[in-house]
Amino acid sequence: MKTPISIRRGTVAAVFIDLQEEHRKDKRYLVEDFDSILANVQRLQDAARRNFVPLHHWAYIVDLAEARPFHPVDDSGKSAFSDKDDPLTAICHEVAPQDDETMLIKQEASAFGKNDFADKLKAAGIEWLVIAGVWTEACIDATVKDAVARGFRVLLVKDACGSASAAMHQTGILNMANRLYGGAVTNTLDACRLMAGDTVSVWQVEGSVPLRFTFENAARLYAEL
């Protein structure tokens, strides 16, 4: 259901996940409608900077010497994606961090892996995380669920996330929405308004697993979030 919320200034940070060149240049890992996603991320970043919301930029970069078990490799023996020597791991220039913004590296799906990211956010008084990036059902899903488990409220910006197809993205958002306790799903415009201190009506989970989606109704339910 949609309910009005506001976010107290000084308690929100913005987190951008894996907005890397490989998702528009490597045919194996293209994200559908990636240019539109980047444009929406730019709007979020501009709003965050205007409203003194800290920005945290994450990139997935794999060093096989430290990779998880069973990590996929290509025919050359390098990581099948996001290899540390691949220039396409660079953050897309339109959404790259500015000089005073945090650039962070991970080599697992979640931004809350073997690091002190959560501790630093909590020490800074952060309660809400505006989350955007790719891929919806993979690194976004893992980051969102870990954020909730660590006590953060997540503002999931559905049109600033993406995956290989609309179906993967939409069902990924619906799956997270069913379990986004304490947080909300919204769009770029309303996320920008919330960072500016406005009160906005957003979709919040009520009860247990309210969105029973099927192949036939997933797109409609997604549009209603």
N, C-alpha and C positions, 0 to 999 in steps of 0.2 A: 504494500500500500504506500501511497505518497503522503508524507508528512512534512510540515515546515521545520527546518533546522537552521541554526546559525553556528558559526565556529568562532570561538573567542580568539582574538588576535594574540599572536605569540605562541599559540598551541598547535600550529599546523606547519607541516613541511611537505614539499613536493618531491616525489621519487619517480625517476624516469628510467625505464628498464630496457636495455639492449637495443637502442635505436641506432643500429649499426649499418654501414654501407652494404654488407652482404645481403641484407633483406630487400634491397632493390637492384643488386647487381649480380648476385650469384643465383643462377637459375634453379639451383636445388633448394634455395631457402627464401624465395620471393614471398613477400607479404602482400596480400591483395589490397589494392587501394592505398598503398603505403604513402604516396604523396599527400593524400588527404589527411592521413593520420599525422604525418609530420607537420602539416599546416595547423592542425588542432593542438598539437604539442607546443608549437611556437606560441599560440595564443595563451596556453596555460603558463608557459614560461614567462611571457611578457607580464601577465597578471601577477604571477608570483613575485617577480622583481619589483613591480610597481608597489606591491603591498608588503614588501620586506619579508616575504615567505622564503625560507632557505630552500635551495635546490640541491638535490643529490642525484648525480648522473651515474648510472651503472652500465658497464660493458661486460659481456661474456667473452672471456679470452682464455683459451685452453692451453695449458702446458701439460703434455702427456706424461711428463715425469711425476706430476702431482695429481693426475686425473683420477676420477672415480673408477672403480672396477667396471669392466665391460664397456668402457667408453668406445664409441664407434670410430673407426679409422677408415681412411680412403685407400685407394690402390697404392699410393706412394708411402703409406705408413704414417701420414700426418692425421691430426684430428679431422674428422669428417665435417666439422663446422667450427668456426671461430678459432682456428689455429693461431697460436701466438705470433707466427711469422706471416700471417695473411694480412695484407694492408686493408682488406675489406672489413676488418674488425673495428676500424675507426668509427667513431660516432659521426653521424651525418652532420654536415657543416651547418645546416639550418638550425639544428637543435643542440649544438655542441656547447659544453660548459663555458661560461665566461671565466675570466682570470681568477675571480674570488670565489668560485663555486667548486663544490666537492666532486672530484672524479674518482670513481671506485671501480675495482675490478673483481669479478667473481668467475669461478669456473664450475658452478653448479646452478641449478635452476633458480633457487631463491636468493634474494639479496640478504636474507637473514641466515647465512650459513655459518661457517667457522670464523666468526668475526665479532667485533664489539659494536656493530651498527646500532642494534637496539639499545644498548647501554648508553651510547652517545646521544641518541635521540631523546631518551628519557631524562638524561642529565640536563638537556637543553629545554626541558619542559614541554616536549612535543606529545600531544595526545591524538591528533588527527594526521593521517598521511593521504595526500592526493596522489594516486598511483595511475600511471599511464605507461604504455610501451608495448612490446611484443615478446613472445607469442602469447596470445590470450590464455590458451588452455595449458600452457607449459610454464614459462618463467613468471608470467603475471599471476597465474593461479597459485604457484608455489609461494611467491612473495606475499600475496594477499593473505593466504591461509596462515603463513608463519607470522605475519604482522598481527592478525587477530589473536593468534595463540599467545603472543607476547603482550597483549593488552592494549594495542593501538586500535583506534577507530579508523576504518579505511573509507575514503571517498574514491570509489572506482569510477573512472571517467570512460564510459563505454565507447565513445566515438574517437577517443585518443588511444585506443588499443587496437590490435589487429593480429591476424594469423594468415595462414596460407589460403583460406577460403572463408567466405561469409558464414558458411555452416559451422566450421570449426570455431570461429570467433563468437558467433551468437550463442551457440550451446555452451561455450566456455564461460561467457558472461552470465548466462542463466544458472549454470551450475554454481558459480561463485555467489550469485545473488541469493540463492537458497541457503547459504551458510555465512552470509556476511553480517554476523551478529555484531551489533554496536555501530555498524557503519552504514553506508548508503551507496546506491548506484545513481549516477547522473550523467549529464552531457557536458561538453566543453564550456558552453556559455554559462550554465548554472554553476559549474565548478569555479569559473572566474569570478562570478558574483559572490560566491561564498568566501573566496579568498579576500575579497574586497570588504567583507563584513556584512553583506546583505543576508537577509533571511530568505530561504528558497525552499520550495517543496521538492523533495527528492524521494526516490523509492527506497523503502527500508523493509527488511524481512520481518514478518510477523508469524510467529508459530514455527512449526517444523516443516521444512521443505514445501513451501506453498506453491512453487512453480512446477507443475507436473507437465513437462514439455514433451512433445512428440515431433517426429519429422514434419508433420503437417502444421503444427501451431507454433513452432519455435520462433519463426520470424515475427509473427504477430506479438507474442509475449515479449520478445526483445524490444520491439518498437514501443511497447507500453511502459517499459522501465523508465 
